[in-house]
Amino acid sequence: MKIKAIITGATGMVGEGVLHECLLHPDVESVLVINRRPCNVRHPKLKEILHQDFFDFSAIEKELMGYNAGYFCMGVSSVGMNEETYKHLTYDLTMALARTLAKLNPDMTICYVSGAGTDSSEKGRIMWARVKGKTEKDLLRLPFRKAYMFRPAFIQPTRGLKNTHWFYRVLAPLFPLWKLLFPHYLSTLKEVGLAMINSVNKGPDQQVLEVQDIAELAHQ
């Protein structure tokens, strides 16, 4: 199956990396990115929609039809936020697009980036983990063909991309050593992108993917 993918978060580190892999991959036929500001990438496979209200996609529904993959890479830090605000910008925002895509493209495979430590019980002490846990659970209830919750920990950035967070740039030289010492907590951004691509045609029955699961799917 040729992949026609929708990507959110392409102006951030993870989304940019996933977009990069999609544009390189022969199985990906076309990519639509939905951004509030331009991603400044040009490619024959790529179409971009600038859309400001990520809580309402009714104005662009016709342009979202005909896709079979959805890669949800948008996210915000919880630092300095109360739970209500963080939930609105994480859960509500994600579900607004997910419900729209489930209605328009039920044969779609979606991948959502949550993170290592996500709390599926929604009862733990860590606020962001509870919110991400609720988001995962409600995404899995939607009538998509397949849905995968990605839980990466430390991600090695892809060299040459412009949206790499300074934190990762500083720590990147230590990656080979950390990979040796902590293999279950480290993955490359390339692996995240490839795993999302492979999820469409090679995805496992397991729906929550930890670091090692992401690496295995990437190398299939």
C-alpha positions as CSV (number, residue, x, y, z in Angstrom):
1,M,0.0,0.0,0.0
2,K,1.4,3.4,-1.0
3,I,1.3,5.8,1.9
4,K,-0.5,9.1,1.8
5,A,0.3,10.8,5.1
6,I,-0.9,13.7,7.2
7,I,1.7,15.1,9.6
8,T,1.2,17.6,12.4
9,G,4.1,19.3,14.3
10,A,6.4,19.6,11.2
11,T,7.8,22.9,12.6
12,G,9.0,21.0,15.7
13,M,11.8,18.6,16.1
14,V,10.0,15.3,16.0
15,G,7.5,16.3,13.2
16,E,10.3,17.7,11.1
17,G,12.3,14.4,11.5
18,V,9.2,12.3,10.5
19,L,8.5,14.6,7.5
20,H,12.2,14.2,6.5
21,E,11.9,10.4,6.5
22,C,8.6,10.4,4.6
23,L,10.0,12.6,1.8
24,L,12.9,10.2,1.4
25,H,11.0,7.0,1.6
26,P,9.8,5.2,-1.6
27,D,6.7,3.8,0.0
28,V,5.4,7.3,0.8
29,E,3.5,8.8,-2.2
30,S,2.4,12.1,-0.7
31,V,2.5,14.1,2.5
32,L,0.2,16.8,3.8
33,V,1.5,18.9,6.7
34,I,-0.9,21.1,8.7
35,N,0.9,24.0,10.4
36,R,0.2,27.4,11.9
37,R,3.3,28.7,10.3
38,P,5.3,27.6,7.2
39,C,7.7,24.7,7.6
40,N,9.8,26.1,4.7
41,V,10.3,22.7,3.1
42,R,9.8,22.3,-0.6
43,H,9.4,18.8,-2.2
44,P,7.2,17.3,-5.0
45,K,5.5,15.0,-2.6
46,L,4.7,17.8,-0.1
47,K,1.6,19.9,0.3
48,E,1.2,22.3,3.2
49,I,-2.0,23.8,4.7
50,L,-1.6,26.8,7.0
51,H,-4.5,26.6,9.6
52,Q,-4.7,28.6,12.8
53,D,-7.5,26.9,14.7
54,F,-6.4,23.4,15.7
55,F,-9.6,22.9,17.6
56,D,-11.8,23.2,14.5
57,F,-10.9,21.6,11.2
58,S,-14.3,22.0,9.5
59,A,-13.1,24.7,7.1
60,I,-10.5,22.3,5.6
61,E,-12.2,18.9,5.9
62,K,-12.3,18.4,2.1
63,E,-8.6,18.7,1.9
64,L,-8.1,16.1,4.6
65,M,-9.8,13.3,2.7
66,G,-8.0,10.4,0.9
67,Y,-5.1,9.8,3.3
68,N,-4.2,6.5,4.9
69,A,-1.7,7.6,7.6
70,G,-1.8,10.2,10.3
71,Y,1.4,11.1,12.3
72,F,0.6,13.2,15.3
73,C,3.9,14.9,16.3
74,M,2.7,18.1,17.8
75,G,3.2,18.7,21.4
76,V,3.9,21.3,24.1
77,S,5.9,21.3,27.3
78,S,3.9,21.1,30.5
79,V,6.4,23.3,32.4
80,G,4.7,26.2,34.0
81,M,1.2,25.0,33.0
82,N,-1.7,23.9,35.2
83,E,-3.5,20.7,34.3
84,E,-6.5,22.3,32.7
85,T,-4.4,24.4,30.3
86,Y,-2.1,21.5,29.5
87,K,-5.0,19.2,28.9
88,H,-6.6,21.7,26.5
89,L,-3.4,22.1,24.5
90,T,-2.7,18.4,24.5
91,Y,-5.8,16.2,24.8
92,D,-8.4,18.6,23.3
93,L,-6.2,19.6,20.4
94,T,-5.2,16.1,19.5
95,M,-8.7,14.7,19.7
96,A,-10.1,17.5,17.6
97,L,-8.0,16.4,14.6
98,A,-8.3,12.7,15.4
99,R,-12.1,12.7,15.5
100,T,-12.1,14.6,12.2
101,L,-9.7,12.1,10.5
102,A,-11.6,9.1,11.9
103,K,-14.8,10.4,10.3
104,L,-13.1,11.2,6.9
105,N,-10.6,8.4,6.7
106,P,-11.6,5.3,8.7
107,D,-9.0,3.2,6.9
108,M,-6.2,5.3,8.3
109,T,-3.3,4.2,10.5
110,I,-2.4,6.8,13.1
111,C,0.7,7.2,15.2
112,Y,0.7,9.5,18.2
113,V,3.9,10.6,20.0
114,S,3.3,10.6,23.8
115,G,6.5,9.7,25.6
116,A,8.2,7.2,28.0
117,G,6.5,7.3,31.4
118,T,3.0,8.0,30.0
119,D,0.5,7.0,32.7
120,S,-2.2,4.7,31.3
121,S,-4.0,4.5,34.6
122,E,-4.5,8.4,34.7
123,K,-4.0,8.2,38.5
124,G,-0.3,8.9,38.9
125,R,1.3,11.9,40.5
126,I,2.8,13.3,37.2
127,M,0.4,15.7,35.5
128,W,1.6,15.4,31.9
129,A,1.8,11.6,32.1
130,R,-1.9,11.5,33.2
131,V,-3.0,13.7,30.4
132,K,-1.0,11.8,27.8
133,G,-2.4,8.6,29.2
134,K,-6.0,9.8,28.7
135,T,-5.1,11.0,25.2
136,E,-3.7,7.6,24.3
137,K,-6.7,5.7,25.6
138,D,-9.2,7.8,23.8
139,L,-7.3,7.7,20.5
140,L,-7.3,3.9,20.7
141,R,-11.1,4.0,21.0
142,L,-11.6,5.8,17.7
143,P,-12.5,3.7,14.7
144,F,-9.2,3.8,12.8
145,R,-7.8,0.9,10.9
146,K,-4.8,0.8,13.2
147,A,-3.5,3.1,16.0
148,Y,-0.1,3.2,17.6
149,M,1.0,5.1,20.7
150,F,4.7,6.0,20.4
151,R,6.6,6.4,23.7
152,P,10.1,7.5,22.9
153,A,12.5,8.6,25.7
154,F,15.7,10.4,24.6
155,I,15.8,10.9,20.8
156,Q,19.0,11.4,18.9
157,P,18.2,14.3,16.4
158,T,18.8,13.9,12.7
159,R,21.8,15.9,11.6
160,G,21.1,18.9,9.4
161,L,17.6,19.5,10.4
162,K,16.8,23.0,11.7
163,N,14.2,22.5,14.5
164,T,16.3,20.4,16.9
165,H,15.8,21.6,20.4
166,W,19.0,23.0,22.0
167,F,18.8,20.4,24.7
168,Y,19.3,17.6,22.2
169,R,22.0,19.5,20.4
170,V,24.0,19.7,23.6
171,L,23.6,16.1,24.5
172,A,23.9,14.6,21.0
173,P,27.7,14.0,21.2
174,L,27.0,11.6,24.1
175,F,24.6,9.5,22.2
176,P,26.9,6.6,21.3
177,L,27.9,6.2,24.9
178,W,24.3,6.4,26.1
179,K,23.2,4.0,23.5
180,L,25.6,1.5,24.8
181,L,24.8,2.1,28.5
182,F,21.0,2.7,28.2
183,P,19.8,0.9,25.0
184,H,16.2,0.8,26.3
185,Y,15.9,4.6,26.6
186,L,17.5,5.8,23.4
187,S,16.3,5.9,19.8
188,T,17.1,8.0,16.8
189,L,14.7,10.4,15.2
190,K,15.2,8.4,12.0
191,E,14.0,5.3,13.8
192,V,10.9,7.1,15.0
193,G,10.1,8.2,11.4
194,L,10.8,4.8,9.8
195,A,8.6,3.1,12.5
196,M,5.7,5.4,11.7
197,I,6.1,4.6,8.0
198,N,6.3,0.9,8.6
199,S,3.3,1.0,10.9
200,V,1.0,1.3,7.9
201,N,2.0,-2.0,6.2
202,K,4.0,-3.8,8.8
203,G,2.5,-2.7,12.1
204,P,2.3,-5.2,15.0
205,D,-0.8,-6.1,17.0
206,Q,0.7,-4.3,20.0
207,Q,-0.6,-0.8,20.1
208,V,1.7,0.9,22.7
209,L,5.3,1.1,21.5
210,E,8.1,1.6,23.9
211,V,11.7,2.5,22.8
212,Q,12.7,-1.0,21.8
213,D,9.4,-1.6,20.0
214,I,9.9,1.5,18.0
215,A,13.4,0.4,17.0
216,E,12.2,-3.1,16.0
217,L,9.4,-1.7,13.8
218,A,11.8,0.8,12.2
219,H,14.2,-1.9,11.1
220,Q,11.6,-4.3,9.6
